[in-house]
Amino acid sequence: MRLFVSSVIVLGLVGCSSSRHTSSASETVHAGVNPRVFLTVDGGGFSLDVRSAKTGSVVGTLADMVGQVALSPDGFVAYYEAGSPVQPGIFSVPVAGGTPVLVASGSAPAVSPANLKLAFALPGTADVVGIYDVAARTTHRVNVTQLVGAGYHLENTGSLLAWVTNTLLVAIPRHDATFAFGRSAGDVSSVRLASAETSAQKAVVINLAHANSAHEFGISLAGGSLGVGGPGPSRGILLVATQRAIDRLMVTPTSITRVGVVPIPTFAIVEALSPDGLKALYLVPGGASSPPPTVAVAGAASTAPPAPYRSGVQMWEATIGTTLNSPRLVFDNAQLHGAAW
């Protein structure tokens, strides 16, 4: 059973372009002509709102009772997990507004780099990954139950599906015994509890370029609480955020190896990675009296936050290097407790 946790912030790079590596060649993704916007899932009614990135004000609402959200890398389509028992499932809706369309029954939506496929975990006791073709509106199923083994399920809260390229996908299921806690940047006790979790994980690499090609590996991450994941700036690199750091993993169809670790500020929760893998969005508890969050690494720059602004949970943007460089305050709202890019 999947539990919904707090709220989500989704940053859409609408109006920007970014270059990324794919399985075939390097390409440029153009994200439209509109100004940059945020998609936020606010507390209370869990409404999926469109906000101006410049002012933070709400300019539209796409849906209510929303759980997990994934945004297409081009910034045009939002996929969200409906939290209502009346209409459960994963829906798609244009960021510009429109009628939500039911895509599939499942959880943990993740959009491929070229915006062509949506991966998700199917409901049930079996570990099955659904691959939805956006153009054809068909779903291909990959059963990884035997690879995952007993005691692990992709439907467990905190499991992760992340694309490396348009044909390479990584699934990291959570153990059934893992304590499910609310991932709230304002709840320091939750973060402390998460730090005690084991960093040993199972990972299944799914190669969609070849039928029935999936392999299971044991991996060790910097922390035990999974956040978000996505392609890195270099081909074959997967970024996986935990409560302690952002891990860099080199992924091939037959291997997965950790090749680097990017530390994050204490009590920070990384909730979003940019489509090009160059930046991260993270949440920290704080207010007007709180200094900008930094990591104790020589040479790491920080930007003082503007004032006045409300206390509560802050969202920061930083460049991913050997640490999170040049942090910039993006948004400050006590009702926002999560993110995805």
N, C-alpha and C positions, 0 to 999 in steps of 0.2 A: 504494500500500500504506500502510495506517495503522499507525503505531507507537504502542504504549502507553507512557506516560511516568509514572514514579514512582507516586504515590498521590494519592487524591482525598479531599477533605472536602466533605460536602454538608450544609448546615445546613437543617433543616426547621423552619419556623415553625409547628409544631403547637402549638395552644393559643393562638395569637395571631390577630389579624385585621388586614388592611391594605386601604386603599382605593387604587384605581388607575383610570386612564382607559383605556377600551377604544374600539374603533372606533365603537361605537354610543352608549354613555353611560357615565357613571361608575358603578362598582359596588363593593360591598364583598365581599371574599373572606374567608369564615370558614374557619379552618384546623383546626377540630375542637376536642376537649375535653381532649386529652392534654397533658402538660407539653411544653415545647420539647425537641426532640431534635436530635442531630447524626446524620447518616449519614456514616460515614467509610470510605474504602477504605484499609486498612492495608497497610504494607509486608510483604514475605514472601509470604504466600498471596493477597494482593490481595482480602481478604474485605470484603464490604460489611456493615459493622457499624452497629447502632443504639446510640447513646450518649446518656446523660443529659447535657443541657446544663448541669445544675447541678453534677454531680460529674465528668463526663467518662468515667465508667465504662461499659463495654459491657453493654447490657441485652438484646442479641439480634443474631443474624447472619442476613442475608437471602440472601446468595449468596457464592460464591468465584470467583476468577479473573476479576475485574471490571476493565474499562477505564473509559471515560468514563461519567459518571453525570449524569442530569438529574432534578430533583425537580419534581413538579407544584406550581404555586404555592399550592394549597390544603394542601400538605404531606402528602397521603395516599398518593401513588403514586410509587415510584422507577422510573425507566427506566435501564437500564444496558447498556453494550456488553460482551458476554461476550468474555473474552480467551482462552477455551479453543478450540483448533482442532477439538475434537470437537463442540462445540455453539456455533458462532459466531452472531452476530446481536445484535439489540437485544431485551431482555426487559423485561417489567414485573412488579413485585411490590409488594403493599401494604406500606407502612411498618410496619403493625401485625404483619406476618408473613403468610406464605402460600406457595403454590406459584408460582414464576416462570412466566410465559407468554411464549412467543416472539411478538414483535410484527412484526418485519421483519428483513430482512438489510440492514445498513448501518452508518453511524457518525454521530458528531456529533449525538446526540439533543437536541432542544430542544422544550419544552412551551409551548403557547400560553397567554396570560394567563388565559383562562377555563377552562383545563385540558381543553379539548375536542379539541385536535389535537396531534399530535406530528410535528415536522419532522425529517428526517434525510437524510443523503447516501447515495444508493444506491451499491453497489460497482461497480467497472468503470471503463473509460477515459472513458466519457461522463460529463458533469456533469448528473446528474439528481437533483432534490430530491423526496423522498417526503413526502407529507402524509397521515398516518395519522389517520383519524377514530376517536376512542376509543369512541364509542357504537356506531357502525355496524360497526366493525372492518374498514374498507375503506381502501385506499390510493390516493390520487390522485398522479400523477406529473407533475412540471414539468421539462421538458428545457430546460436553460439552456446547453447545450454551445456553441451558436453565439455566444451573448452573452459567455460566459467567454473563448472563444478558445483558441488553442493555447498550451501551456505552463503552464496553470493547471488545477488539479483540486481539487474539493471534498473528495475522499477523502484529500488530502495532510494529514499531521499539522499541526495549527495552523490549519486552515480553520475558519470560523465560520458558524454559522447562528443567527440571533437574531430574535425576534419584536419588532415595534414595537407592533402592535395584534393583535387576533384575526384580522385579514384581511391584514395587511401584514407581510411577512417579508423579511429582508435576508440574502443569502448573500455571504460574502467568502472566495473561494478562495485558497489559497497557491500560489505559483509552484513548478514542479517543481524548480527549481534551488535553492530555499531550503534552507539547511542545517537538518536536523532535529536538535534537541538536547533533552535532558531538562530539562523546566521544573521545576527543583528549587530551592526557596528556600535550601537549604543549599549550593548550588553556585554560588558567586559568579562563576566563570569563564563559566558558561553565560549568566548575565544580562549580563555584559560583552559576550559575543559577540553576544547578541541586540540590544544597543544599536547595533551597527554595521549592522544590517539596514535596508533601505530602508523608509521610511514610506509610500511610494506603493503604493496597493492598488487592486484592482478590486472593485466591489461590484455586485451584482445585486439590484434591488428587485422583489419578487414581490407582485403585488396579487391576492389570492385572491378578491376581490369581483367581478372580471371575468375571464372565461376568456382564457387565453393572453396575459395582461398582465404582462410582465416587461421591465425596462429595465436596461441596464448603464451604470455611471458610473465614472469615475476619482475616487478620493478620496485625501486625504493625512491620515494619522494622526500622532499624536505619536511613536509608535514603530512598529517593524516587526514585533515579535513579538506576535501576537494572543493575548489571554487569554480573557475571557468577554464576553458581551454580553447586553443585555436592555432592556426598556422603561424609560424615565426617568419621573420623577414627573409630567411634563407630557405632554399628548397630542401624539403625533408625534415625541417625543424618543427616540432610541436611545442607550444608553450602551455604549461599546466600550472595554474595558481593554487596554492594551498594557503593555510593561515600563517605560514612562516615565510614563504618565498614564492617566486615564480621559477619553476623548473624548466630547463631547456632539454628537450629529448630529441635525439636523432632517430627517425623512424624510416624503416624500409619495409617491404612486404614480408620480410623474414626476420626482422630484428627491431628492438627498441632499446636505446641506450641513453642514459642521462649524460649530457655533455656540459652542463652548466647550471648555476643557481644564481638567481637575482634576489637578494634580500629585500624585504619590504618593511615599512615602519611598524613599530610595536602596536598591536591591536588593530592594525589595518586589515580590511577585507577587500581583496582584489575582486571586482565584480564585472570587469569588462576588459577586453583586449581589442585594440583597433584591428580592422581587417588586414592591414599590412604588417601586423605584428610589431610595430614600432612603439606603440604607446599603451599605457594601462590606465584604467579608471579604478580608483579605490575609495572606500569609505572609511572614515575614522570618527570616533566620538569627539566632540569638541564644540567650542563656541568662540565668542569674541576674545576671550582671554587665552585661547589656545594658540600656540605658535604653529607655523606650518610643519607638518610631519616630515621628518627626515630620517635617513639611515646613517648610522655613524660610519661613514666612509669618506676619506679625505677627497676633497675636490667636488663633492656632490653639492650642486647648487640648489637653493630653495628661494621661493618667491613669497614675500609677506602677503597674507590674505587682505583683501580690501575690507573696509569697515564703513558703516556698521553692517552687521548681518546677524541673523538669528542663530542662537545656540542650538545644539542638537547634533545631528549627523551631518558631516561635511563630505562632499564628493570632490576628489582631487584628480587631476590628470598629470601624468608624468611620462617622460621618455624612458624606455627600457634600455638600460646599458648594463654596466657591471653592477649598478644599483638603479633605483628609480630616480632619474635626474630631472632637475628643473620642475619641481612640483608647482602646479597652478590650481588655485581654488576655482572650481567650476560652478558648484551649486551648494547651497546650504539650506536644509529643510529637515526638521526633526521627524517628518513623516516618511522619509525616503530611507530604505534600509537594504538596498541591493542594486545590482547593475548588470548590464550586458551591452555590448557594443554592436 
